[in-house]
Amino acid sequence: MGVAPHNSRCVSRPAATRRLLARARGRALLFAVAGSCLTAAADGCFLRKYVYHPVLVANAIGDSTTTISGTPLHVYRSDEYELYGPTPLSVSTAEQQVNRAYREFVKHFGVQPPPMAIVIADSSFTITPSDAAVFAKRRIHTFVYVRPHNLRDVEGISPDTPEDEIWPVSPRVARELVTAYVEARRGVAPVVETTTHAGDFHADPLPFWYLDAVVALLGDPGAPDRVMAYLRDHLADAPSVATLLDMRPPNVGAVDTVAASRDRRIIVGAAGVALTLFLVEREGPRVVGKLGEVFLAGGTARDVVNQARRVPQNDRELERVWRTWVREEYGR
């Protein structure tokens, strides 16, 4: 048997070194295979499952259909909410807003939002008693939303947005979330609204300025900035912080003198939004949920401020700090 000629450059390597070299060659081969998979249509490649493929979720939302009150509707259901609408686009557009409202609710209230069913329509819609009974049996807060006819007058909508993409449901969703939250806290059966209601309303036992603040936080992302811009122009007419802190919702059947004047109500509501944003910045987002709990217990916002750590306890100093914050510090 012949003997291989001696090569002075051939040195016997330790076993550990040979294993390292083998691993390096293996990695090089793996990278080469991966490169070929990423650059070619190799259906049989075992790395195929690791290559990113975008999933068009928005297109899937609203593709399913169902029937409510004899009307075919597109539907999207999750563990938290259900959406019914006339087109897939209406459902997917609304779903983005509802999803944000639910996430913001958790952030500010610290609890899971109550489930809701939302029927969105572009004209009058009524849920039949039999269908309403189904929602009631499931104990799910249900309401009908009809989008406004003058879509170009809706705040926060870009002028070049196609009309079939304009479904500004977020403010209504925020209000209904608060109503459903009050229902859950009181242990009463969720409301099943069979047709849309008209005008504004109070979510007793909450002061309307607090409801306005929650809508601004949970609804349209641009709402807080618009409210603050308005308040800066009307700050001289704004109520004192002490007035807001001591305000209670009107008694059932009583005349709400503030709400009776539209202009005054807007100013007071804007001041309440600003006060809430101020408290959120100083005390954190959960202060919103604390306010809600105190109101439900029959207290006032002053009860929350009295326990705050980063808010002046003297009314005069709090007024000065808050107005300075509104004029000069918000959004800076």
Sequence and secondary structure as in RCSB ss.txt:
>XXXX:A:sequence
MGVAPHNSRCVSRPAATRRLLARARGRALLFAVAGSCLTAAADGCFLRKYVYHPVLVANAIGDSTTTISGTPLHV
YRSDEYELYGPTPLSVSTAEQQVNRAYREFVKHFGVQPPPMAIVIADSSFTITPSDAAVFAKRRIHTFVYVRPHN
LRDVEGISPDTPEDEIWPVSPRVARELVTAYVEARRGVAPVVETTTHAGDFHADPLPFWYLDAVVALLGDPGAPD
RVMAYLRDHLADAPSVATLLDMRPPNVGAVDTVAASRDRRIIVGAAGVALTLFLVEREGPRVVGKLGEVFLAGGT
ARDVVNQARRVPQNDRELERVWRTWVREEYGR
>XXXX:A:secstr
       TT     HHHHHHHHHHHHHHHHHHHHHHHHHS  TT TTGGGS     HHHHTT EEEEETTEEEEE
EE SSEEEEESSHHHHHHHHHHHHHHHHHHHHHH S    EEEEEESS     HHHHHHHHHTT EEEEEE  S 
GGGSTT  TTS GGG    HHHHHHHHHHHHHHHHHT    B SS   S    TTS HHHHHHHHHHHS TTHHH
HHHHHHHHTGGGS  HHHHHH     TTS  HHHHSHHHHHHHHHHHHHHHHHHHHHH TTHHHHHHHHHHTT  
HHHHHTT SSS SSHHHHHHHHHHIIIIITT 
